[in-house]
């Protein structure tokens, strides 16, 4: 058995590389057709991961929306929704967030050792909190997910999480949607932040698919050198 899941990183960004603006509500970059595509991808994975900042800012549910896809998962012996996973550096999480309050599936919180107590105090009643080492060890976390039967993991952000996964060399596949928006604000969240790829070289990405979705474009890349 591989020692980590296949990691699929998914994001939508504006033409200037922003995944949100600074408004009070999340900027919706995807259209209905792309949201349905994302739902189809979600239905095909075992777990979905977002960072704690995304939980606080966007309050996502991370559920499969299509009744037919949920039924198909159940018919194949799986839960109707993938396992929900988040990372937190501080343990500052709201148990009333939709991540925890919706869906009957498992919720996992990975925290560095110093934040485990705070995380368990905050959300221990609604999620399993897992010690991921100090500093947080991404490879340890992925190995733990694989031991729980997670063969395919979908990573949906935000900036710090995208950067962490890419610079750690553990992304196998990238689904990047470019939306026809120009946010134009240097302080708006970016798709990724600064960081070095493994060995200081940068992972070569191979374009596997490029297709329009209305005014959007989906770019699907395979990362041939992802570490295993």
TIVEXTI-364763 format. One line per field, with one value per residue (C-alpha): residue number from 1; chain; x, z, y. Coordinates in Angstrom, 1 decimal. Each point is the difference from the previous one (the first is absolute). Layout:
BEGIN
num: (NUM|...)
cadena: (A|...)
u: (X|...)
w: (Z|...)
v: (Y|...)
This chain:
BEGIN
num: (1|2|3|4|5|6|7|8|9|10|11|12|13|14|15|16|17|18|19|20|21|22|23|24|25|26|27|28|29|30|31|32|33|34|35|36|37|38|39|40|41|42|43|44|45|46|47|48|49|50|51|52|53|54|55|56|57|58|59|60|61|62|63|64|65|66|67|68|69|70|71|72|73|74|75|76|77|78|79|80|81|82|83|84|85|86|87|88|89|90|91|92|93|94|95|96|97|98|99|100|101|102|103|104|105|106|107|108|109|110|111|112|113|114|115|116|117|118|119|120|121|122|123|124|125|126|127|128|129|130|131|132|133|134|135|136|137|138|139|140|141|142|143|144|145|146|147|148|149|150|151|152|153|154|155|156|157|158|159|160|161|162|163|164|165|166|167|168|169|170|171|172|173|174|175|176|177|178|179|180|181|182|183|184|185|186|187|188|189|190|191|192|193|194|195|196|197|198|199|200|201|202|203|204|205|206|207|208|209|210|211|212|213|214|215|216|217|218|219|220|221|222|223|224|225|226|227|228)
cadena: (A|A|A|A|A|A|A|A|A|A|A|A|A|A|A|A|A|A|A|A|A|A|A|A|A|A|A|A|A|A|A|A|A|A|A|A|A|A|A|A|A|A|A|A|A|A|A|A|A|A|A|A|A|A|A|A|A|A|A|A|A|A|A|A|A|A|A|A|A|A|A|A|A|A|A|A|A|A|A|A|A|A|A|A|A|A|A|A|A|A|A|A|A|A|A|A|A|A|A|A|A|A|A|A|A|A|A|A|A|A|A|A|A|A|A|A|A|A|A|A|A|A|A|A|A|A|A|A|A|A|A|A|A|A|A|A|A|A|A|A|A|A|A|A|A|A|A|A|A|A|A|A|A|A|A|A|A|A|A|A|A|A|A|A|A|A|A|A|A|A|A|A|A|A|A|A|A|A|A|A|A|A|A|A|A|A|A|A|A|A|A|A|A|A|A|A|A|A|A|A|A|A|A|A|A|A|A|A|A|A|A|A|A|A|A|A|A|A|A|A|A|A|A|A|A|A|A|A)
u: (0.0|1.4|1.0|-2.1|-3.2|-0.1|-0.2|-2.1|0.3|-3.0|-0.3|-1.7|1.8|-0.5|2.2|2.2|0.5|-2.4|-2.4|-2.1|-0.4|-0.2|-3.8|-2.1|-1.3|2.2|0.6|-1.8|2.5|-1.7|-3.3|-2.7|1.7|3.3|-1.6|-1.6|3.4|1.5|-2.9|0.7|3.7|-1.0|-2.2|3.0|2.4|0.2|0.8|-0.1|2.5|-0.1|2.0|-1.3|0.1|-2.4|-2.3|-0.1|-0.3|-2.3|-1.8|-0.2|-2.1|2.2|-2.8|-1.0|-3.0|-1.4|-2.5|0.9|3.7|-0.7|-2.1|2.7|2.5|-2.2|-0.7|3.7|0.3|1.3|-1.4|-2.1|2.6|3.8|1.8|0.6|3.5|1.5|3.4|0.4|3.1|-1.8|-3.0|-2.2|-3.1|-3.7|-2.0|-3.1|1.8|-1.8|3.1|-0.8|-3.8|-1.0|0.3|0.1|3.5|3.2|1.8|3.7|2.1|3.8|1.9|3.7|0.7|-0.2|-3.5|-1.5|-1.4|-1.6|-1.5|-1.5|-1.4|-1.6|-1.3|0.8|-3.7|-0.7|3.2|3.0|3.1|3.3|3.5|2.0|3.4|2.0|0.2|-3.0|1.3|-2.0|1.5|-1.1|-3.5|-0.3|1.3|-2.7|-2.7|1.2|-0.2|-3.6|-0.8|0.3|1.3|-0.9|0.2|-1.4|1.7|-2.2|2.1|0.7|3.2|2.2|-1.2|0.5|3.5|0.8|-1.1|1.7|3.3|0.0|-0.1|-3.1|-2.4|-0.7|-2.7|-1.0|-3.4|0.4|-3.0|0.7|-3.0|-0.6|0.4|2.7|0.0|2.7|0.8|3.5|-1.3|-2.6|0.7|2.2|-0.1|3.4|2.5|3.8|1.9|2.6|-0.8|1.9|3.7|-0.3|-0.9|-3.8|-2.2|-0.6|-3.7|-1.4|-3.1|-2.5|-3.1|-1.1|-3.6|-2.4|-3.0|-2.0|2.3|2.2|3.0|0.9|3.7|0.7|3.7|1.8|3.0|2.3|2.6|-2.3|1.7|-1.6)
w: (0.0|-0.8|3.0|-0.9|-2.0|-3.6|0.6|-2.3|0.6|-1.3|-0.3|-1.9|-0.5|-1.7|-3.0|2.4|2.2|2.9|1.6|1.7|0.5|3.2|0.1|2.9|-2.1|-1.9|-3.6|-2.2|-2.8|-1.3|-2.0|0.3|-2.4|1.8|3.4|-1.4|-1.3|3.5|1.5|-2.3|1.0|3.7|-0.5|-1.2|2.9|3.5|1.8|-0.5|1.8|0.6|2.3|3.2|-1.6|-2.7|2.6|1.8|-3.1|-2.3|2.4|-2.6|0.4|-2.2|-0.9|-3.2|-1.3|-2.6|1.4|-2.8|0.8|3.7|-0.8|-2.2|2.8|2.4|-2.6|-0.3|3.7|0.9|2.2|-2.0|0.6|0.2|3.3|0.9|1.0|1.2|1.2|2.8|1.4|3.1|0.7|-0.3|-1.6|0.3|0.7|-1.5|-3.4|-2.8|-0.5|3.4|0.2|-3.4|-1.4|1.8|-1.1|2.0|0.8|0.6|1.3|-0.2|2.3|1.0|3.4|1.9|-1.4|0.6|3.5|-1.3|-3.0|2.1|2.4|-2.9|-2.3|1.7|0.4|-3.7|-1.6|0.6|0.7|-1.1|1.1|-3.2|1.7|0.6|-2.4|-1.7|-2.2|-3.2|-0.9|3.4|-0.5|-3.5|1.3|2.7|-2.5|-2.2|3.1|0.3|-3.5|-1.8|-3.5|-1.6|1.7|-1.5|1.3|-0.4|1.6|1.0|-0.8|2.8|-0.5|-3.8|0.6|2.6|-2.1|-3.2|1.7|1.8|-3.2|0.8|-2.7|-2.7|-2.0|-0.2|-1.2|-0.5|-1.3|-1.4|0.3|-2.0|3.0|0.7|3.8|-0.1|3.7|1.1|3.5|-1.3|0.6|-2.6|-1.4|1.5|2.0|-0.2|0.6|-1.4|-1.7|1.1|-0.9|-0.8|-3.7|-0.3|-1.0|-3.7|-0.8|-3.0|-1.6|-0.2|-1.0|-0.8|-0.7|0.2|2.4|-1.2|0.5|2.3|-0.9|1.8|0.0|1.2|0.8|1.1|2.2|-1.2|2.7|3.0|2.9|1.3)
v: (0.0|3.5|2.0|3.0|0.7|1.3|3.8|2.1|3.7|2.1|3.7|2.8|3.3|3.3|1.0|1.8|-3.0|0.8|-2.6|2.6|3.8|1.9|0.3|-1.3|-2.9|-2.6|0.9|-2.7|-0.6|-3.2|-0.2|-2.6|-2.4|0.2|-0.5|-3.1|-1.2|0.6|-2.0|-2.9|0.1|0.1|-3.0|-2.0|0.6|-1.4|3.2|3.8|2.3|3.8|2.2|1.6|3.5|-1.2|-1.4|3.3|2.2|-2.1|-2.3|-2.9|-3.1|-2.2|-2.4|-1.8|2.0|-2.4|-2.5|-2.4|0.2|-0.5|-3.0|-1.5|0.4|-1.8|-2.8|-0.5|-0.5|3.5|2.8|2.5|2.7|-0.2|0.4|3.6|1.0|3.3|1.3|2.5|1.6|1.5|-2.2|3.0|-1.7|0.6|-3.2|1.7|0.4|-1.8|-2.2|-1.6|0.5|-1.4|-3.6|-3.2|-1.0|0.1|3.3|0.0|2.9|-0.2|2.3|0.5|-1.4|3.3|0.7|-3.4|0.9|3.2|-1.8|-2.8|2.6|1.8|-2.8|-3.3|-0.7|0.3|-1.2|-2.2|2.1|-1.7|1.0|0.7|0.7|3.2|1.6|-1.4|-2.9|-0.2|-3.4|-1.4|1.4|-1.5|-3.4|0.2|0.7|-3.0|-2.2|1.0|-1.2|3.4|-0.9|3.3|3.4|3.2|3.2|3.1|2.8|2.6|1.8|-1.4|-3.5|0.1|1.3|-2.6|-2.9|1.2|0.8|-3.3|-1.9|-2.0|1.2|-2.5|1.9|3.6|1.2|3.8|2.0|3.5|2.3|3.2|2.4|2.5|0.6|2.6|0.1|-0.9|-1.0|-2.5|-3.7|-1.5|-3.6|-0.7|2.0|0.0|-3.2|-2.3|-3.3|-3.1|0.1|3.7|-0.8|0.1|-2.9|-0.4|-0.2|-1.7|1.3|-2.9|2.0|3.5|0.8|2.9|0.0|2.9|3.0|-2.0|-2.2|-3.2|-1.0|-3.5|-0.6|-3.1|0.4|-2.8|0.5|0.0|-1.7|-3.2)
